[in-house]
Amino acid sequence: MKLVIMAGGGGTRLWPLSREAKPKQFSRIVGNKTMFEETVARFMADFSFNDIYVVLNEQLLAQARELVPEIPRQNYIVEPEKRDTAPAMGFVAATLYDQMPDEPIAFIPSDHYIADTGKFIRMIKMAEAIIRNQGKMVDIAIHPTFPSTVLGYTKVGQCLSCDDVEIYEFLGHTEKPKFETAKQYLEDGSYLWHASYYMWTPRKMLEAFSKHSPSHGDKLHQIVEALKINNQELVKMAFNQMEKISFDYAVTEKIDPSEVLIMKGDFGWSDVGAFDVLHEAQKHLMDENSNVVKANHIHRDSSDNLIYTTKDKLVATVGLNDYAVIDTDDVLLICPKSKSQEVKKIVEQLKNNGQDKYL
């Protein structure tokens, strides 16, 4: 099994804590280490640095190498540009295809919190055995605790193995539903949060693109052929022509359920992908009113808030409930936690307005 750490994301839903030049995986948002460092450290007892690959863009390469210099330079897969997870994952599969077409690979997000590392590693190794023996894609999903609108939802069926690691039938995927739909999924009980730990082989990944997203599949085939003759111009041209879309939309929502198995990830997990999730991930820091505060804060009748500030000033709230208040040196953001998905649109608006200094 080879591990591919996905480290090229911008973390725009955590803006302004996460910025283009220093996205959340390279920031100390939770704990004393960056999330990228914690992700790598999670595997060190069972894997070598040679087993770890990192996919990112050129802008972030120096930061990653400085944080974990032990990962070989040749194990960095540098995207020609940022084009979301479908092109990124396809590019990894195309890059690794020639040298290891049938080796199981696990796509590992670089910005997740995991409490029980031992169980997580056991699941990764069990997934490797399933891929080798059954040829199916394996993914991990999490029991939801609130109706998040920034995560995908995996519908599961029968529990096929209910021992230490629970393995379920896959019945479908819905990416980032509206709040009311997310509430229905939570009440239904057969929907789990999608955790984005896709595991398969380069060959199977490329076949899935060809079948379910042919426009990506065609370009990825061109990349495989261009890499054989080391024509980087052709590689870049084909990559930049791929639609900018997530793997979830391009493949997962269309895939035949019989090709996938779902592991239930009961190892203490948080995506830390938006302010509602960041609040939930820090239950141990909540005050008696369920506020998570990294600030000098005084309040009246305020609860369930996430309040961060980098400045030495008092933050006072009155009657404020379920909000994120993020105060940095140059930006103040205030939004309902249930609207965390909308923060990404603020970032897009800033780009369109040419206000790059805030990005």
C-alpha positions in Angstrom: 0.0 0.0 0.0 1.2 3.5 -0.9 -0.1 6.5 0.8 -0.9 9.7 -1.2 -1.3 12.7 1.0 -3.6 15.3 -0.6 -1.9 18.6 0.4 -2.9 21.0 -2.4 -6.2 22.3 -1.1 -6.8 25.9 -0.4 -9.1 25.5 2.7 -11.3 28.4 1.5 -14.1 27.5 3.9 -11.8 28.3 6.8 -10.8 31.7 5.4 -9.5 34.0 6.8 -7.7 31.5 9.1 -6.6 29.6 6.0 -5.0 31.6 3.1 -3.7 30.8 -0.4 -0.1 31.2 0.7 -0.6 29.2 3.9 -3.7 27.0 3.7 -5.0 25.2 6.7 -2.9 22.0 6.3 0.2 24.1 6.8 -1.2 26.1 9.7 -1.5 25.3 13.4 -5.3 25.6 13.6 -5.7 22.7 16.0 -2.8 21.7 18.3 0.9 22.7 18.3 1.9 21.0 15.0 0.6 21.7 11.5 -2.0 19.3 10.2 0.3 18.1 7.5 3.0 17.1 10.0 0.4 15.3 12.1 -0.9 13.4 9.0 2.6 12.1 8.2 3.4 11.3 11.8 0.3 9.1 12.0 1.9 6.5 9.6 5.4 6.4 10.9 5.1 3.3 13.1 3.8 1.2 10.2 5.1 2.8 6.9 8.4 4.3 5.7 8.9 7.7 4.2 9.4 5.9 0.8 5.8 4.7 1.0 4.5 8.3 1.3 3.6 10.4 -1.7 2.4 14.0 -1.6 0.3 15.7 -4.3 0.2 19.5 -4.2 1.0 22.5 -6.4 4.3 24.2 -6.9 3.4 27.1 -4.6 3.1 24.8 -1.6 6.0 22.5 -2.3 8.7 24.4 -0.3 6.5 24.5 2.8 5.8 20.8 2.7 9.4 19.9 2.2 10.6 22.1 5.0 8.1 20.6 7.4 8.9 16.9 6.6 12.2 16.8 4.7 12.4 13.0 5.1 9.9 12.4 2.3 12.0 11.8 -0.9 11.7 14.7 -3.5 10.7 12.2 -6.2 7.6 11.3 -4.1 6.2 14.7 -4.5 3.6 14.8 -7.4 3.3 18.4 -8.4 0.1 19.4 -10.2 0.6 21.9 -13.1 -2.2 24.0 -11.5 -5.0 23.7 -8.9 -8.1 22.0 -10.5 -9.9 20.3 -7.6 -9.7 16.6 -6.6 -10.9 14.9 -9.8 -7.9 16.1 -11.8 -5.6 15.8 -8.8 -6.5 12.2 -8.1 -6.5 11.3 -11.7 -3.0 12.9 -12.1 -1.7 10.7 -9.3 -3.2 7.6 -10.8 -1.7 8.5 -14.2 1.7 9.3 -12.7 1.9 6.0 -10.7 0.4 3.9 -13.4 3.6 3.0 -15.3 5.6 1.8 -12.2 2.8 0.4 -10.0 -0.5 0.0 -11.9 -2.0 -2.6 -9.6 -0.5 -1.5 -6.2 -3.2 -0.3 -3.8 -3.0 3.4 -3.0 -4.8 5.3 -0.3 -5.7 9.0 -0.8 -5.1 10.6 2.6 -6.4 14.2 3.3 -3.8 16.3 4.9 -6.2 18.3 7.2 -8.0 15.7 9.3 -8.0 15.1 13.1 -7.9 11.5 14.1 -8.0 10.4 17.8 -7.4 6.6 17.6 -4.5 6.3 15.2 -4.2 2.5 15.9 -7.6 1.7 14.6 -7.2 4.0 11.7 -4.1 2.2 10.6 -5.8 -1.2 11.0 -8.5 0.0 8.7 -6.0 1.2 6.1 -4.3 -2.3 6.1 -7.6 -4.1 5.9 -8.6 -2.0 2.9 -5.3 -3.0 1.2 -6.3 -6.7 1.7 -9.8 -6.1 0.3 -8.4 -4.3 -2.8 -5.9 -7.1 -3.5 -8.5 -9.9 -2.9 -11.7 -8.4 -4.3 -10.6 -5.6 -6.5 -13.2 -3.2 -5.0 -12.7 0.5 -4.1 -12.7 1.0 -0.4 -13.8 4.3 1.3 -14.3 5.4 4.9 -17.4 7.1 6.3 -18.1 8.5 9.7 -21.2 8.5 11.9 -22.7 12.0 11.6 -23.3 14.1 14.8 -24.9 17.2 13.3 -26.4 18.2 9.9 -23.3 19.5 8.1 -23.7 21.1 4.7 -19.9 21.1 3.9 -19.5 17.3 3.8 -20.7 14.6 1.4 -23.0 11.8 2.7 -22.6 8.1 2.0 -25.7 5.9 2.1 -24.9 2.4 3.4 -26.8 -0.8 3.4 -26.2 -4.1 5.1 -23.3 -4.6 7.5 -21.2 -7.2 5.8 -18.6 -7.5 8.6 -19.4 -6.3 12.1 -16.3 -7.1 14.1 -13.6 -4.6 15.1 -14.0 -2.9 11.8 -17.5 -2.5 10.4 -17.8 -2.9 6.6 -21.0 -2.0 4.8 -22.6 -2.1 1.4 -22.4 1.1 -0.5 -25.7 2.4 -1.8 -24.9 5.9 -3.1 -23.3 9.2 -2.5 -24.7 12.8 -2.2 -22.2 15.7 -2.1 -22.8 18.7 0.2 -26.6 18.6 0.5 -28.7 21.6 1.6 -29.3 22.0 5.4 -32.8 20.5 5.4 -31.6 17.5 3.4 -28.7 17.0 5.8 -31.2 17.1 8.7 -33.2 14.3 7.0 -30.1 12.3 6.4 -29.1 12.6 10.1 -32.6 11.4 11.2 -32.6 8.6 8.6 -29.7 6.8 10.2 -28.4 5.1 7.1 -26.3 8.0 5.9 -22.7 8.6 7.1 -20.4 11.5 6.5 -18.0 10.9 3.6 -14.4 11.1 4.9 -12.6 11.1 1.5 -10.2 8.2 2.1 -10.5 6.7 -1.3 -8.4 3.5 -1.7 -8.0 1.6 -5.0 -5.2 1.0 -7.6 -4.0 3.4 -10.3 -5.4 1.1 -13.0 -8.9 0.9 -11.4 -8.9 4.7 -10.8 -8.2 5.4 -14.5 -10.8 2.9 -15.6 -13.4 4.6 -13.4 -12.6 8.0 -14.9 -12.9 6.5 -18.4 -16.3 5.0 -17.6 -17.9 7.7 -15.4 -16.2 10.9 -16.6 -14.9 10.2 -20.1 -13.6 13.8 -20.6 -11.3 13.3 -17.7 -10.5 9.8 -18.8 -9.3 10.9 -22.2 -7.0 13.6 -20.8 -5.6 11.2 -18.2 -4.8 8.7 -21.0 -2.9 11.4 -22.8 -1.0 12.2 -19.6 0.0 8.5 -19.2 1.3 8.4 -22.8 3.1 11.8 -22.4 4.8 10.7 -19.2 6.2 7.6 -21.0 8.2 9.9 -23.3 8.7 12.6 -20.6 6.9 15.3 -22.5 6.0 17.7 -19.8 4.4 20.2 -22.1 1.9 17.6 -23.3 1.3 16.6 -19.6 0.6 20.2 -18.6 -1.7 20.9 -21.6 -3.8 17.8 -21.0 -4.0 18.5 -17.2 -5.1 22.1 -17.7 -7.8 21.1 -20.1 -9.5 18.9 -17.5 -12.8 20.1 -16.0 -12.3 21.6 -12.5 -14.5 19.4 -10.4 -14.3 17.1 -7.3 -13.8 13.3 -7.6 -17.1 13.0 -5.6 -19.1 14.7 -8.4 -17.1 13.3 -11.3 -17.1 9.6 -10.2 -18.5 8.7 -6.8 -22.1 9.9 -7.5 -22.1 7.8 -10.7 -20.2 4.7 -9.8 -21.8 1.2 -9.6 -22.4 0.6 -5.9 -21.3 -3.0 -6.3 -17.7 -1.7 -7.0 -17.4 0.0 -3.6 -17.2 -1.1 0.1 -17.6 1.4 3.0 -15.7 1.1 6.3 -17.2 2.9 9.3 -14.6 5.1 10.7 -15.2 5.1 14.5 -11.7 6.3 15.4 -12.5 9.9 16.6 -12.5 11.9 13.4 -13.0 15.5 12.3 -12.6 17.0 8.8 -11.8 20.5 10.2 -13.0 21.7 6.8 -15.3 24.5 7.9 -16.2 26.5 11.0 -19.1 24.3 12.2 -16.8 21.2 12.0 -13.9 23.1 13.6 -16.2 23.9 16.5 -17.4 20.3 16.8 -13.8 19.0 16.7 -12.9 21.0 19.9 -15.5 19.8 22.3 -12.8 19.5 25.0 -12.3 23.3 24.8 -16.0 24.3 25.1 -17.1 26.4 28.0 -20.3 25.9 30.0 -22.3 27.5 27.1 -20.6 25.3 24.4 -18.5 28.2 23.1 -15.0 27.5 21.7 -13.0 30.6 22.3 -9.4 31.5 21.5 -9.7 35.1 22.6 -10.3 37.4 25.5 -14.1 36.9 25.5 -17.0 38.2 27.7 -20.6 37.5 26.9 -24.3 37.6 27.9 -26.6 34.9 26.7 -24.2 33.6 24.0 -23.8 29.9 23.2 -22.4 27.5 20.6 -20.1 30.0 19.1 -16.5 29.7 17.7 -14.5 32.8 18.4 -10.9 33.3 17.3 -8.8 36.4 17.4 -5.1 37.1 16.7 -5.3 40.4 18.4 -4.9 41.4 22.0 -8.4 42.9 22.4 -11.6 42.0 24.2 -14.4 40.3 22.2 -17.9 40.9 23.7 -21.0 39.2 22.5 -24.7 39.6 23.5 -27.4 37.1 22.5 -25.1 35.6 19.9 -25.8 31.9 19.2 -24.3 29.4 16.7 -21.9 31.9 15.1 -18.3 32.0 14.0 -16.4 35.2 14.8 -12.9 35.2 13.2 -10.7 38.2 13.8 -7.3 38.3 12.1 -4.8 41.1 11.5 -6.5 42.3 8.3 -10.0 40.6 8.2 -13.0 40.3 10.5 -15.5 37.5 9.5 -18.8 37.0 11.2 -21.2 34.3 10.0 -23.6 31.7 11.2 -21.8 28.3 11.6 -24.6 26.7 9.6 -23.6 29.0 6.6 -19.9 27.9 6.7 -20.2 26.7 3.1 -20.9 30.3 2.0 -17.4 31.5 3.1 -16.0 29.9 0.0 -18.2 32.2 -2.1 -16.7 35.2 -0.2 -13.3 34.1 -1.3 -14.5 33.8 -4.9 -16.0 37.3 -4.6 -12.6 38.7 -3.4 -10.9 37.1 -6.4 -13.4 38.5 -8.8 -13.0 42.0 -7.3 -9.2 41.9 -7.5 -8.8 42.1 -3.7 -6.0 39.5 -3.7 -4.3 41.0 -0.7 -6.9 39.4 1.5 -6.5 35.9 0.1 
